[in-house]
Amino acid sequence: MDYLVFATKKGTVKRTKASEYEAIRQSGLLAITLGSNDSLLSVKATSGNSLILLVSKMGKSILFDENDVRPTGRSTQGVRGILLKNDDELVGMTVIEKEAYAQKSAGELLVITENGYGKQTALSGYSVQGRGGQGVFTAKITKKTGNLVDMRLITKIDEKTPPEETEVSDDVDQSGDLLVTSAKGQAIRLPIADVPSLGRQTQGVRIIKLNEGDTATALAIL
């Protein structure tokens, strides 16, 4: 682990050497300076040779090289990772190793919407872009689906490679189960393999049937 990459809900990203967070006093320290009405969404460890994927609630995404984000100190605010419009905000960030992406073995992006729809999309369908652009669609958002609420990177992990010998990664094994939970406490569990793999500009299929007035809020991999 060489760097920490921070992402905020408004699409700002910051990359800082992990060594700057080694000595943390008991009272804590400032990890990032946030802009007005912004909040920290996610922090990921990287190898220094990774790709960063950001995903927004309105179905936009952008994939860029982490080296497009110049390393800065702990108290800095960061730079624009993705250009968000119309009250859009980020729902997730994931880290992809360049070698896996080049070999088309980086896996699939799994997304869930607030009305219970979901799908997987192969990362080979995403092109690397420059940081700060509008990105591309990762899901077709409609009134029926509602906005995206959560996402995960799903990949097949080589069983011959012991976990302690792998590089920094942000993936989960596709042989696991998906757990989707709702605002009112409803939950469903199903094999990840049962979630269909579809193109970027598709809405997905119903994963959980929600009661009236309820919404999906999060997913977990078991």
C-alpha positions as CSV (number, residue, x, y, z in Angstrom):
1,M,0.0,0.0,0.0
2,D,1.7,3.2,-1.2
3,Y,-1.1,5.7,-1.5
4,L,-4.6,6.5,-0.1
5,V,-7.1,7.9,-2.6
6,F,-10.1,9.9,-1.2
7,A,-13.3,10.5,-3.0
8,T,-16.1,12.9,-1.9
9,K,-19.8,12.9,-2.7
10,K,-19.3,15.9,-5.0
11,G,-16.8,14.1,-7.1
12,T,-13.5,15.5,-5.7
13,V,-10.6,13.1,-5.4
14,K,-7.3,13.4,-3.5
15,R,-4.2,11.1,-3.4
16,T,-1.8,11.2,-0.5
17,K,1.2,9.0,0.4
18,A,0.1,6.4,3.0
19,S,3.1,7.2,5.1
20,E,1.6,10.6,6.0
21,Y,-1.0,8.7,8.1
22,E,1.4,6.4,10.0
23,A,1.7,8.6,13.1
24,I,-1.8,9.6,14.2
25,R,-2.2,11.2,17.6
26,Q,-5.0,10.1,19.9
27,S,-7.0,13.2,19.1
28,G,-6.9,12.4,15.4
29,L,-5.7,14.6,12.5
30,L,-7.0,16.3,9.4
31,A,-7.2,13.8,6.6
32,I,-8.7,16.0,3.9
33,T,-10.1,19.5,3.5
34,L,-13.7,19.4,2.3
35,G,-15.5,21.9,0.1
36,S,-18.8,23.6,1.1
37,N,-21.6,21.1,1.6
38,D,-19.4,18.2,0.6
39,S,-18.6,15.0,2.6
40,L,-16.1,12.2,2.4
41,L,-17.5,9.1,0.7
42,S,-14.7,6.6,0.3
43,V,-11.0,6.0,0.9
44,K,-9.1,3.3,-0.9
45,A,-5.5,2.0,-0.7
46,T,-3.6,1.9,-4.0
47,S,-0.3,0.5,-5.3
48,G,0.6,3.7,-7.1
49,N,-0.1,1.9,-10.4
50,S,-3.9,1.6,-10.3
51,L,-7.0,2.8,-12.1
52,I,-9.8,4.6,-10.3
53,L,-13.4,4.1,-11.1
54,L,-16.0,6.6,-9.8
55,V,-19.8,5.9,-10.0
56,S,-22.6,8.4,-9.5
57,K,-26.2,8.0,-8.4
58,M,-27.5,9.1,-11.8
59,G,-25.7,6.3,-13.5
60,K,-22.5,8.1,-14.7
61,S,-19.0,6.7,-14.2
62,I,-15.4,7.6,-15.1
63,L,-12.3,5.4,-15.2
64,F,-8.9,7.2,-15.0
65,D,-5.3,6.6,-14.1
66,E,-4.5,7.3,-10.4
67,N,-1.4,9.1,-11.6
68,D,-3.7,11.8,-13.1
69,V,-4.1,12.8,-9.5
70,R,-0.9,14.5,-8.3
71,P,0.0,13.4,-4.7
72,T,-0.7,16.2,-2.1
73,G,-0.5,16.5,1.6
74,R,-3.0,15.5,4.3
75,S,-4.7,18.9,4.6
76,T,-5.4,19.5,0.9
77,Q,-8.8,19.5,-0.8
78,G,-8.0,17.5,-3.9
79,V,-9.1,17.9,-7.5
80,R,-12.1,17.1,-9.6
81,G,-12.4,13.4,-10.4
82,I,-15.7,13.6,-12.3
83,L,-17.9,16.5,-13.5
84,L,-21.3,16.0,-11.9
85,K,-24.5,17.9,-13.0
86,N,-28.1,18.4,-11.8
87,D,-27.5,17.5,-8.1
88,D,-25.8,14.2,-9.0
89,E,-23.4,12.8,-6.4
90,L,-21.0,9.8,-6.1
91,V,-22.2,6.5,-4.6
92,G,-18.9,4.6,-4.9
93,M,-15.3,4.3,-5.8
94,T,-13.2,1.3,-6.6
95,V,-9.6,0.5,-7.5
96,I,-8.6,-1.6,-10.5
97,E,-5.1,-2.9,-11.2
98,K,-3.8,-1.9,-14.6
99,E,-2.5,-5.3,-15.5
100,A,-5.8,-7.0,-14.8
101,Y,-7.6,-4.3,-16.9
102,A,-5.1,-4.7,-19.8
103,Q,-5.7,-8.5,-19.7
104,K,-9.5,-8.0,-19.6
105,S,-9.6,-9.9,-16.3
106,A,-10.6,-7.0,-14.1
107,G,-14.0,-8.4,-13.5
108,E,-17.5,-6.8,-13.4
109,L,-19.0,-3.8,-11.8
110,L,-22.1,-4.7,-9.8
111,V,-24.7,-1.9,-9.2
112,I,-28.0,-1.7,-7.3
113,T,-30.7,0.9,-7.6
114,E,-33.0,2.4,-5.0
115,N,-36.0,0.5,-6.5
116,G,-34.3,-2.8,-6.3
117,Y,-32.8,-3.3,-9.8
118,G,-29.3,-4.5,-10.4
119,K,-26.8,-5.9,-12.9
120,Q,-23.2,-6.6,-13.5
121,T,-21.2,-5.0,-16.4
122,A,-17.8,-6.1,-17.6
123,L,-15.1,-3.6,-16.9
124,S,-13.7,-4.3,-20.4
125,G,-16.6,-2.1,-21.6
126,Y,-15.1,1.0,-19.9
127,S,-12.4,3.0,-21.5
128,V,-9.7,4.9,-19.5
129,Q,-10.3,8.6,-19.7
130,G,-8.7,11.7,-18.4
131,R,-9.7,12.8,-14.9
132,G,-12.4,15.4,-14.4
133,G,-14.6,14.7,-17.4
134,Q,-18.3,13.8,-17.5
135,G,-17.6,10.1,-17.9
136,V,-20.0,7.6,-19.5
137,F,-23.2,5.9,-18.5
138,T,-22.8,2.8,-16.4
139,A,-26.6,2.3,-16.0
140,K,-29.8,3.5,-17.6
141,I,-31.6,5.4,-14.8
142,T,-35.4,5.6,-15.1
143,K,-38.4,6.3,-12.9
144,K,-38.8,2.5,-12.6
145,T,-35.3,1.8,-11.4
146,G,-34.6,4.9,-9.3
147,N,-31.1,6.2,-8.8
148,L,-28.0,4.0,-8.0
149,V,-27.4,3.5,-4.3
150,D,-24.4,1.2,-4.2
151,M,-21.7,-0.7,-6.2
152,R,-19.0,-3.3,-5.9
153,L,-16.2,-4.6,-8.1
154,I,-16.7,-8.4,-8.6
155,T,-13.9,-10.6,-10.0
156,K,-12.8,-14.2,-10.0
157,I,-9.9,-14.6,-7.5
158,D,-7.2,-17.1,-8.5
159,E,-7.4,-19.8,-5.9
160,K,-3.7,-20.6,-6.4
161,T,-2.7,-17.2,-5.2
162,P,-2.6,-16.8,-1.4
163,P,-4.3,-13.6,-0.2
164,E,-1.2,-12.4,1.5
165,E,0.8,-12.4,-1.7
166,T,-1.7,-10.4,-3.8
167,E,-1.3,-6.7,-4.7
168,V,-3.5,-4.0,-3.3
169,S,-7.0,-4.8,-4.6
170,D,-10.6,-3.8,-4.1
171,D,-12.4,-6.8,-5.5
172,V,-14.6,-9.6,-4.1
173,D,-14.9,-13.2,-5.3
174,Q,-17.7,-13.8,-7.7
175,S,-18.4,-17.1,-6.1
176,G,-19.9,-15.3,-3.1
177,D,-23.5,-14.2,-2.3
178,L,-25.1,-10.8,-2.7
179,L,-27.0,-9.3,0.2
180,V,-29.3,-6.3,-0.6
181,T,-30.9,-4.4,2.3
182,S,-33.7,-1.8,2.3
183,A,-34.5,1.3,4.3
184,K,-37.3,-0.5,6.2
185,G,-35.2,-3.5,7.1
186,Q,-36.1,-5.9,4.2
187,A,-33.2,-8.0,2.9
188,I,-32.6,-10.6,0.2
189,R,-29.6,-12.9,-0.4
190,L,-28.7,-14.6,-3.7
191,P,-25.6,-15.9,-5.5
192,I,-23.7,-13.2,-7.3
193,A,-23.7,-15.5,-10.3
194,D,-27.5,-15.0,-10.5
195,V,-27.1,-11.3,-11.2
196,P,-27.0,-10.9,-15.0
197,S,-24.1,-9.4,-16.9
198,L,-25.4,-6.6,-19.1
199,G,-24.1,-3.6,-21.1
200,R,-23.5,-0.2,-19.6
201,Q,-26.6,1.5,-20.9
202,T,-29.1,-1.0,-19.5
203,Q,-31.3,-0.7,-16.4
204,G,-30.7,-4.2,-15.1
205,V,-33.3,-6.7,-13.6
206,R,-35.3,-6.7,-10.4
207,I,-33.1,-8.1,-7.6
208,I,-35.4,-7.4,-4.7
209,K,-39.2,-6.8,-4.7
210,L,-39.8,-3.9,-2.2
211,N,-42.9,-3.0,-0.3
212,E,-44.6,0.3,-1.2
213,G,-42.6,3.3,0.1
214,D,-39.5,1.3,0.7
215,T,-36.1,1.7,-1.1
216,A,-32.9,-0.4,-1.4
217,T,-30.1,1.3,0.5
218,A,-27.0,-0.9,0.4
219,L,-25.4,-4.1,-0.7
220,A,-22.9,-6.5,0.9
221,I,-20.9,-9.5,-0.4
222,L,-21.0,-12.6,1.8
